[in-house]
Amino acid sequence: MTVADKKLASKIYLYLAALFITSLVVSNLIFQKFFYWYPFDIKVFGENLFEISVGLLPYPLTFLITDAISEIYGKKKANQVVIAGIFASLFSLGIIYISKSVPATSWSHVDDGTFTHVFGNAPLAVIASMLAYLFAQFIDIQLYHFWKKLTKGKHLWLRNNFSTFASQFVDTVSVITLLCFFEIIPWDKYVGLIAAGVIFKILVAFIDTPFLYLIVYVFRKRFGLKIGEEIDLDEYPENLSSS
């Protein structure tokens, strides 16, 4: 790989990491709004099956990105992005806490009551989501590379879906349990929200598989990667070909 290719690969990695962190932080901030995502009225234990938080809309993107990074850049770089996401979540938590502490002016479009009503539960949500996300993402990365090694780099669809299914189930159960424990969501919605979240994330995992194939295809063609081969961003430039 040439020095120019290495620089391009590093830049793309940076952009993917930025998308990952943005999606994660935004999902924690908008989670309190719920909506129906399917036209049929299906209930589970008296609760609407397809009633989910808008926070789930950007969240599946994080798993697509970590799978893409795992495939192209390896487990180490995927884990680094996960850790960066934890830091970003904690940092956003601090900003929200400070913002709640300072009083609004009389002419502010958002007064203290409105701000607290919208973001008042955000710190607890970030903690709950972060704990669940930490387990889920590391499970996703570990399972992804387990299947990648087992299949010798083949059957991309298998490791993408199997790793995502397991990690998303862990994430959904964990975060809903914690949100109910913190009394942000009532316990009578527990089963319905878990069922809706798991089904939604499984469907998204199926949908994002072609996008992962496309991303991997573009990378392999641009950087001349073989099946199972990864880009080592930690390799020193002087060890690279300049041709």
C-alpha positions in Angstrom: 0.0 0.0 0.0 1.4 3.4 -0.9 1.7 6.4 1.4 -1.1 8.1 -0.4 -3.4 5.1 0.0 -2.5 4.9 3.7 -3.4 8.6 4.2 -6.7 8.1 2.3 -7.6 5.0 4.4 -6.8 7.0 7.6 -9.0 9.8 6.5 -11.9 7.4 5.8 -11.5 5.8 9.1 -11.7 9.2 10.8 -15.0 10.0 8.9 -16.5 6.6 9.9 -15.5 7.2 13.5 -17.2 10.6 13.4 -20.4 9.1 12.0 -20.4 6.4 14.6 -19.9 8.9 17.6 -22.5 11.3 16.2 -25.1 8.6 15.8 -24.4 7.3 19.3 -24.6 10.7 21.0 -27.7 11.8 19.1 -29.5 8.6 19.9 -29.0 9.3 23.6 -30.4 12.8 23.3 -33.6 12.1 21.3 -34.6 8.8 23.0 -37.6 10.3 24.9 -39.8 10.7 21.7 -41.7 7.5 20.7 -43.5 6.7 17.5 -45.3 4.0 15.6 -43.1 2.6 12.8 -45.6 0.2 11.3 -49.2 0.7 10.2 -50.6 -2.5 11.7 -52.0 -2.5 15.3 -50.2 -5.5 16.8 -50.0 -5.8 20.5 -47.8 -7.9 22.8 -49.1 -8.3 26.4 -51.4 -5.3 25.8 -48.6 -3.0 24.4 -48.2 -1.9 20.8 -45.5 -4.1 19.2 -44.3 -1.4 16.8 -43.9 1.4 19.2 -40.3 2.5 19.5 -38.1 5.4 20.4 -36.7 7.7 17.7 -33.3 7.1 19.4 -33.3 3.7 17.6 -33.2 5.4 14.2 -29.5 6.4 14.2 -28.4 3.6 16.6 -28.3 0.7 14.2 -25.9 2.7 12.1 -23.3 2.3 14.8 -23.4 -1.4 14.4 -23.0 -1.2 10.6 -20.0 1.1 11.0 -18.3 -1.1 13.6 -18.8 -4.1 11.4 -17.4 -2.2 8.4 -14.4 -1.0 10.5 -13.9 -4.6 11.8 -13.9 -6.0 8.3 -11.5 -3.4 6.8 -9.4 -2.1 9.7 -9.5 -5.0 12.2 -10.7 -5.6 15.7 -8.3 -3.1 17.4 -9.6 -0.1 15.4 -13.2 -1.1 16.0 -12.6 -1.3 19.7 -10.9 2.1 19.6 -14.0 3.6 18.1 -16.2 2.0 20.8 -14.0 3.5 23.5 -14.2 6.9 21.8 -17.9 6.7 21.7 -18.0 6.1 25.5 -15.8 9.2 26.0 -18.1 11.2 23.8 -21.2 10.1 25.7 -19.6 11.0 29.0 -18.6 14.4 27.6 -22.1 15.1 26.4 -23.4 14.1 29.8 -21.2 16.8 31.4 -22.4 19.4 28.9 -26.0 18.6 29.6 -25.5 18.8 33.4 -23.8 22.2 33.1 -26.5 23.5 30.7 -29.2 22.5 33.2 -27.4 24.3 36.0 -27.3 27.7 34.4 -30.5 29.8 34.5 -32.2 30.8 31.3 -32.7 34.5 30.5 -36.2 36.0 30.3 -36.0 36.3 26.5 -34.7 32.7 25.9 -36.7 30.7 23.5 -36.2 27.7 25.7 -36.9 28.3 29.4 -35.5 26.2 32.3 -38.7 24.1 32.6 -38.8 23.2 29.0 -35.1 22.4 28.9 -35.3 20.2 32.0 -38.4 18.5 30.6 -36.7 17.5 27.4 -33.2 16.8 28.7 -33.9 16.1 32.4 -33.7 12.4 31.9 -30.8 12.5 29.5 -28.0 11.8 32.1 -29.7 8.7 33.3 -30.5 7.7 29.7 -26.9 8.2 28.7 -25.7 6.1 31.6 -28.2 3.3 30.8 -27.5 3.4 27.1 -23.8 3.6 27.6 -23.7 0.5 29.9 -25.9 -1.4 27.4 -23.9 -0.1 24.4 -20.6 -1.1 26.0 -21.7 -4.7 26.4 -23.4 -4.9 23.0 -20.7 -3.3 20.9 -17.9 -5.5 22.4 -20.1 -8.6 21.9 -20.7 -7.5 18.3 -17.0 -7.0 17.6 -16.0 -10.3 19.3 -18.6 -12.3 17.5 -17.9 -10.7 14.2 -14.2 -11.7 14.3 -15.1 -15.1 15.7 -17.2 -15.8 12.6 -14.7 -14.1 10.3 -11.9 -16.4 11.6 -14.2 -19.4 11.5 -15.2 -18.8 7.8 -11.7 -17.7 6.8 -13.0 -14.3 5.7 -15.8 -15.6 3.6 -19.6 -15.4 4.1 -19.8 -11.7 5.0 -23.6 -11.9 5.4 -23.3 -14.5 8.1 -20.9 -12.7 10.5 -22.7 -9.4 9.9 -26.1 -10.7 10.8 -25.2 -13.2 13.5 -23.0 -10.8 15.4 -25.6 -8.0 15.1 -28.5 -10.2 16.2 -26.9 -11.2 19.4 -25.5 -7.8 20.3 -28.7 -6.0 19.5 -30.7 -8.4 21.7 -28.3 -7.7 24.6 -28.4 -4.0 23.9 -32.2 -3.8 23.8 -32.9 -5.9 26.9 -30.1 -4.1 28.9 -31.2 -0.5 28.0 -34.9 -1.1 28.5 -34.3 -2.8 31.8 -32.1 0.1 33.0 -34.5 2.8 31.8 -37.4 1.0 33.6 -35.2 0.6 36.7 -34.4 4.4 36.7 -38.2 5.0 36.3 -37.8 6.8 33.0 -40.1 4.2 31.3 -42.9 2.4 33.2 -42.5 -1.3 33.7 -45.8 -2.1 32.0 -44.2 -1.2 28.7 -41.2 -3.4 29.3 -42.1 -6.5 27.2 -43.6 -4.5 24.4 -40.6 -2.2 24.0 -38.1 -5.0 24.1 -40.0 -7.0 21.4 -40.4 -3.9 19.2 -36.7 -2.9 19.6 -35.4 -6.4 18.9 -37.6 -6.9 15.8 -36.8 -3.4 14.5 -33.0 -4.0 14.9 -33.2 -7.4 13.3 -35.0 -6.0 10.3 -32.4 -3.2 10.1 -29.6 -5.7 10.3 -31.1 -7.5 7.2 -31.5 -4.2 5.4 -27.9 -3.0 6.1 -26.3 -6.2 4.9 -26.2 -5.1 1.2 -24.7 -1.7 2.3 -22.0 -3.6 4.2 -21.3 -5.6 1.1 -21.1 -2.4 -0.9 -18.7 -0.8 1.5 -16.4 -3.8 1.7 -16.5 -4.2 -2.1 -15.5 -0.5 -2.6 -12.6 -0.8 -0.1 -11.3 -4.0 -1.5 -11.3 -2.7 -5.1 -9.8 0.7 -4.1 -7.0 -0.6 -1.9 -6.5 -4.0 -3.5 -7.5 -6.1 -0.5 -7.9 -9.8 -0.6 -10.7 -11.6 1.2 -10.1 -11.4 4.9 -7.3 -8.9 4.5 -7.3 -5.8 6.7 -5.7 -2.3 6.5 -3.1 -1.8 9.2 -3.2 1.9 10.1 -0.5 1.4 12.7 2.1 0.5 10.1 4.7 3.2 9.8 4.8 5.2 6.6 8.5 4.4 6.0 7.6 0.7 5.8 5.2 1.4 3.0 5.8 1.5 -0.7 6.0 5.0 -2.2 5.2 3.8 -5.7 
